[in-house]
Amino acid sequence: KTVSNNISSVKETLTEVKRNVDEQKDRESRAANLIIYNVSESNATSTEDRWSEDQQFCLETFNKILSVHIVTGDIKKLFRLGKRDSQSGKGRPLLIQFRDRILKNMIMESLSKLKNADDKFNKLIFAHDLTKNEREECKNLVAEAKVKEQQDPSGEHIYRVRGAPGSYRIVKIRKQ
């Protein structure tokens, strides 16, 4: 009976370790990925033409607007997430996989330049490519921040989720 319990315990531990390793591998594979929302989608009939237009839009955004020098070779993959829906007219998010996470970090650090850009660019939303667990953690923290903001008796502060993926925290900010 003791041996059976020990074997069961070891199996549970192995399963947990495997889950943690898989999560870490997934997190590492997404480290150089970036998701851009609100990018208008091309009406071109050819997949190659649509992909080419998306790539040109991204290069223009990175080089001209954000002033981060990115060339075609720096992008490993670029594709739209989800199914194409021609009726809604809403553009699908763009997932961009860079060859190096430093490039992604340079882009994320220069996003403040979007405020002064044309309407075509200042509506863009840039996000890290998060794992399912990281998305769930962020969602829970956002809900917690909303509750804290509602419970703040003075109403002088707002609560926001800040930090790098995997190390999010709720920050209290004074309203201006």
C-alpha positions as CSV (number, residue, x, y, z in Angstrom):
1,K,0.0,0.0,0.0
2,T,2.9,2.4,0.9
3,V,4.6,1.6,-2.4
4,S,1.4,2.3,-4.3
5,N,1.0,5.6,-2.6
6,N,4.6,6.5,-3.3
7,I,4.2,5.6,-7.0
8,S,1.1,7.7,-7.2
9,S,2.9,10.6,-5.6
10,V,5.8,10.3,-8.0
11,K,3.4,10.2,-11.0
12,E,1.6,13.4,-9.7
13,T,5.0,15.1,-9.3
14,L,6.1,14.1,-12.8
15,T,2.9,15.3,-14.3
16,E,3.3,18.7,-12.5
17,V,6.9,19.0,-13.7
18,K,6.0,18.2,-17.2
19,R,3.2,20.8,-17.1
20,N,5.6,23.4,-15.9
21,V,8.2,22.5,-18.5
22,D,5.6,22.7,-21.3
23,E,4.4,26.1,-19.9
24,Q,8.0,27.4,-19.9
25,K,8.6,26.1,-23.4
26,D,5.4,27.8,-24.6
27,R,6.4,31.1,-22.8
28,E,9.9,30.9,-24.4
29,S,8.5,30.3,-27.9
30,R,6.3,33.4,-27.6
31,A,8.9,35.7,-26.1
32,A,9.7,37.2,-29.5
33,N,6.1,37.5,-30.7
34,L,4.0,40.6,-30.9
35,I,0.3,40.9,-31.6
36,I,-1.1,44.1,-33.3
37,Y,-4.9,44.8,-33.1
38,N,-7.0,47.2,-35.2
39,V,-5.0,46.7,-38.4
40,S,-7.3,47.1,-41.3
41,E,-7.4,44.0,-43.5
42,S,-6.7,44.0,-47.2
43,N,-9.4,43.3,-49.7
44,A,-7.0,41.6,-52.1
45,T,-8.1,38.2,-53.5
46,S,-4.7,36.6,-53.4
47,T,-3.3,35.4,-50.0
48,E,0.2,36.5,-51.1
49,D,-1.1,40.0,-51.9
50,R,-2.8,40.3,-48.5
51,W,0.3,39.0,-46.7
52,S,2.5,41.4,-48.7
53,E,0.3,44.4,-47.7
54,D,0.3,43.3,-44.1
55,Q,4.1,43.1,-44.2
56,Q,4.5,46.5,-45.8
57,F,2.1,48.1,-43.3
58,C,4.2,46.6,-40.4
59,L,7.5,47.7,-41.8
60,E,6.1,51.2,-42.4
61,T,4.8,51.3,-38.8
62,F,8.1,50.1,-37.3
63,N,10.5,52.1,-39.4
64,K,8.7,55.4,-40.0
65,I,6.3,55.8,-37.0
66,L,8.2,54.0,-34.2
67,S,11.7,54.7,-35.6
68,V,12.9,51.1,-35.0
69,H,14.9,49.8,-37.9
70,I,13.3,46.5,-38.9
71,V,14.0,44.8,-42.3
72,T,12.1,41.9,-43.9
73,G,14.7,39.4,-42.6
74,D,14.0,40.4,-39.0
75,I,10.4,39.0,-39.3
76,K,10.3,35.2,-39.1
77,K,6.5,34.8,-39.4
78,L,3.6,37.2,-40.0
79,F,0.0,36.0,-40.1
80,R,-3.5,36.9,-39.2
81,L,-5.2,35.2,-36.2
82,G,-8.6,33.7,-36.6
83,K,-10.9,33.1,-39.6
84,R,-11.4,35.7,-42.3
85,D,-14.9,37.3,-42.1
86,S,-15.6,39.5,-45.0
87,Q,-19.0,40.6,-43.7
88,S,-17.9,42.3,-40.5
89,G,-15.2,44.4,-42.1
90,K,-13.3,44.1,-38.8
91,G,-9.6,43.3,-39.2
92,R,-8.2,40.2,-37.5
93,P,-5.2,40.6,-35.2
94,L,-1.7,40.3,-36.7
95,L,0.8,38.0,-35.0
96,I,4.4,38.9,-35.8
97,Q,7.2,36.6,-34.8
98,F,10.6,38.3,-34.8
99,R,13.9,36.5,-35.1
100,D,15.1,38.2,-31.8
101,R,13.1,39.3,-28.7
102,I,15.3,42.4,-28.5
103,L,13.5,43.8,-31.6
104,K,10.1,43.2,-30.1
105,N,11.2,44.9,-26.9
106,M,12.5,47.9,-28.8
107,I,9.1,48.2,-30.5
108,M,7.3,47.9,-27.2
109,E,9.5,50.7,-25.7
110,S,8.8,53.1,-28.5
111,L,5.0,52.8,-28.5
112,S,4.6,56.3,-27.1
113,K,5.4,57.7,-30.5
114,L,2.0,56.3,-31.8
115,K,0.2,59.2,-30.0
116,N,1.4,61.7,-32.5
117,A,0.8,59.5,-35.6
118,D,-2.0,59.5,-38.2
119,D,-5.3,58.0,-37.4
120,K,-4.3,54.9,-39.3
121,F,-1.5,54.2,-36.7
122,N,-2.7,55.7,-33.4
123,K,-5.6,53.3,-33.1
124,L,-3.3,50.3,-33.2
125,I,-3.0,48.2,-30.0
126,F,0.3,46.3,-29.4
127,A,0.3,43.3,-27.1
128,H,2.7,40.6,-26.0
129,D,1.8,37.1,-27.1
130,L,0.7,35.5,-23.9
131,T,0.2,31.8,-22.9
132,K,-3.2,30.7,-21.9
133,N,-2.2,30.8,-18.2
134,E,-0.7,34.3,-18.5
135,R,-3.9,35.6,-20.2
136,E,-6.0,34.1,-17.4
137,E,-3.7,35.6,-14.7
138,C,-4.0,39.0,-16.4
139,K,-7.7,38.8,-16.7
140,N,-8.1,38.0,-13.0
141,L,-5.8,40.9,-12.0
142,V,-7.8,43.3,-14.2
143,A,-11.0,42.2,-12.5
144,E,-9.3,42.6,-9.1
145,A,-8.1,46.1,-10.1
146,K,-11.6,47.1,-11.1
147,V,-13.0,46.0,-7.7
148,K,-10.3,47.9,-5.9
149,E,-11.1,51.0,-7.9
150,Q,-14.8,50.7,-7.1
151,Q,-14.0,50.2,-3.4
152,D,-11.7,53.2,-3.2
153,P,-13.6,55.7,-1.0
154,S,-11.8,58.8,-2.0
155,G,-12.0,58.2,-5.8
156,E,-8.6,59.9,-6.2
157,H,-6.8,56.8,-7.5
158,I,-7.1,54.4,-10.4
159,Y,-5.8,50.8,-10.4
160,R,-4.1,49.3,-13.4
161,V,-2.3,46.1,-14.2
162,R,1.4,46.6,-15.1
163,G,4.5,44.6,-15.5
164,A,6.1,42.1,-17.9
165,P,4.4,38.9,-19.0
166,G,4.5,36.5,-16.1
167,S,5.1,39.1,-13.4
168,Y,2.0,41.3,-13.6
169,R,1.0,43.4,-10.6
170,I,-1.7,45.9,-9.7
171,V,-0.5,49.5,-9.5
172,K,-2.3,52.4,-7.7
173,I,-2.1,55.6,-9.7
174,R,-3.2,59.1,-8.6
175,K,-5.8,60.7,-10.9
176,Q,-4.8,64.0,-12.4
